[in-house]
Amino acid sequence: MSTPTGRQVLQLYRELLRYGRQLQFTDKDYFVNRVRKEFKQAKDIEKAEDIKFYFQVSCVV
């Protein structure tokens, strides 16, 4: 797998936020805040293999 583009990362972020709106058995606000927090923490990652890892892990969830 090649390094995901910024567009793909943004698409994943949006999909996770949309998914959070559908949750029934989890606190929706907690989920959304956690997704935002994780993406903010990961925004400065520059190494290609780290970016791939975070992207793959997020796609599995």
Backbone as CSV, one residue per row, in Angstrom:
resi,resn,N_x,N_y,N_z,CA_x,CA_y,CA_z,C_x,C_y,C_z
1,MET,0.841,-1.181,0.000,0.000,0.000,0.000,0.885,1.243,0.000
2,SER,0.523,2.200,-0.846,1.279,3.445,-0.887,0.813,4.368,0.236
3,THR,1.567,5.412,0.440,1.220,6.377,1.476,-0.100,7.055,1.114
4,PRO,-1.034,7.111,2.051,-2.325,7.749,1.750,-2.162,9.248,1.501
5,THR,-2.973,9.754,0.621,-2.930,11.182,0.312,-3.693,11.956,1.380
6,GLY,-3.509,13.256,1.383,-4.237,14.107,2.314,-5.742,13.989,2.112
7,ARG,-6.126,13.828,0.873,-7.546,13.673,0.553,-8.118,12.398,1.163
8,GLN,-7.349,11.298,1.095,-7.795,10.028,1.666,-7.903,10.129,3.188
9,VAL,-6.962,10.818,3.805,-6.985,10.985,5.258,-8.202,11.817,5.656
10,LEU,-8.474,12.884,4.920,-9.640,13.714,5.200,-10.936,12.925,5.007
11,GLN,-10.974,12.082,3.990,-12.148,11.247,3.749,-12.360,10.274,4.905
12,LEU,-11.287,9.677,5.392,-11.375,8.767,6.538,-11.895,9.512,7.759
13,TYR,-11.387,10.700,8.006,-11.819,11.523,9.139,-13.325,11.781,9.065
14,ARG,-13.790,12.179,7.894,-15.219,12.452,7.713,-16.063,11.194,7.905
15,GLU,-15.586,10.071,7.378,-16.325,8.818,7.522,-16.425,8.396,8.990
16,LEU,-15.353,8.589,9.733,-15.394,8.245,11.152,-16.374,9.144,11.911
17,LEU,-16.409,10.424,11.562,-17.361,11.326,12.213,-18.798,10.946,11.857
18,ARG,-19.031,10.579,10.603,-20.381,10.136,10.208,-20.764,8.854,10.935
19,TYR,-19.816,7.950,11.031,-20.056,6.695,11.753,-20.429,6.987,13.207
20,GLY,-19.782,7.951,13.806,-20.056,8.310,15.190,-21.480,8.778,15.415
21,ARG,-22.092,9.368,14.404,-23.478,9.819,14.532,-24.457,8.656,14.619
22,GLN,-24.074,7.481,14.104,-24.956,6.317,14.087,-24.887,5.477,15.353
23,LEU,-23.905,5.723,16.185,-23.693,4.872,17.354,-24.908,4.889,18.274
24,GLN,-25.212,3.724,18.821,-26.352,3.622,19.708,-25.948,3.252,21.130
25,PHE,-24.905,2.473,21.283,-24.542,1.954,22.592,-23.272,2.582,23.158
26,THR,-22.839,3.672,22.549,-21.636,4.374,22.978,-21.947,5.862,23.031
27,ASP,-21.250,6.567,23.882,-21.415,8.014,23.983,-20.912,8.660,22.690
28,LYS,-21.798,9.235,21.924,-21.447,9.826,20.628,-20.464,10.981,20.781
29,ASP,-20.669,11.817,21.788,-19.774,12.950,21.998,-18.359,12.489,22.323
30,TYR,-18.252,11.450,23.139,-16.932,10.917,23.469,-16.241,10.404,22.206
31,PHE,-16.970,9.663,21.387,-16.398,9.103,20.167,-15.884,10.208,19.251
32,VAL,-16.705,11.218,19.008,-16.327,12.322,18.115,-15.118,13.068,18.676
33,ASN,-15.139,13.357,19.962,-14.011,14.059,20.573,-12.735,13.230,20.499
34,ARG,-12.856,11.934,20.671,-11.681,11.063,20.607,-11.108,11.016,19.194
35,VAL,-11.982,10.941,18.183,-11.522,10.947,16.789,-10.787,12.255,16.498
36,ARG,-11.375,13.370,16.899,-10.729,14.672,16.669,-9.372,14.753,17.362
37,LYS,-9.322,14.295,18.596,-8.081,14.344,19.370,-6.989,13.510,18.700
38,GLU,-7.330,12.306,18.267,-6.346,11.425,17.630,-5.834,12.011,16.319
39,PHE,-6.729,12.592,15.524,-6.294,13.185,14.259,-5.423,14.414,14.495
40,LYS,-5.756,15.207,15.513,-4.921,16.369,15.827,-3.531,15.944,16.279
41,GLN,-3.452,14.889,17.067,-2.156,14.405,17.537,-1.325,13.853,16.389
42,ALA,-1.980,13.258,15.409,-1.264,12.605,14.318,-0.980,13.533,13.138
43,LYS,-1.444,14.761,13.181,-1.300,15.638,12.015,0.150,15.997,11.691
44,ASP,1.043,15.918,12.649,2.434,16.298,12.421,3.335,15.119,12.074
45,ILE,2.773,13.956,11.909,3.570,12.771,11.565,4.065,12.925,10.126
46,GLU,5.357,12.681,9.924,5.935,12.880,8.604,6.496,11.601,7.988
47,LYS,6.869,10.628,8.802,7.463,9.411,8.258,6.392,8.603,7.529
48,ALA,6.707,8.191,6.308,5.735,7.498,5.458,5.226,6.219,6.105
49,GLU,6.101,5.455,6.732,5.644,4.191,7.329,4.725,4.431,8.519
50,ASP,4.940,5.515,9.270,4.044,5.850,10.382,2.668,6.275,9.866
51,ILE,2.666,7.053,8.792,1.405,7.491,8.197,0.611,6.279,7.714
52,LYS,1.286,5.363,7.037,0.616,4.146,6.560,0.034,3.360,7.722
53,PHE,0.810,3.216,8.796,0.360,2.456,9.958,-0.913,3.069,10.553
54,TYR,-0.897,4.355,10.813,-2.064,5.023,11.408,-3.276,4.916,10.477
55,PHE,-3.052,5.054,9.189,-4.146,4.984,8.231,-4.749,3.588,8.201
56,GLN,-3.910,2.560,8.184,-4.395,1.182,8.156,-5.155,0.841,9.438
57,VAL,-4.633,1.253,10.579,-5.286,0.974,11.850,-6.649,1.658,11.897
58,SER,-6.719,2.883,11.413,-7.984,3.628,11.430,-9.004,3.017,10.477
59,CYS,-8.550,2.478,9.352,-9.473,1.870,8.386,-10.055,0.574,8.919
60,VAL,-9.336,-0.129,9.761,-9.818,-1.384,10.317,-10.928,-1.145,11.312
61,VAL,-10.805,-0.068,12.076,-11.794,0.257,13.101,-13.036,0.662,12.408
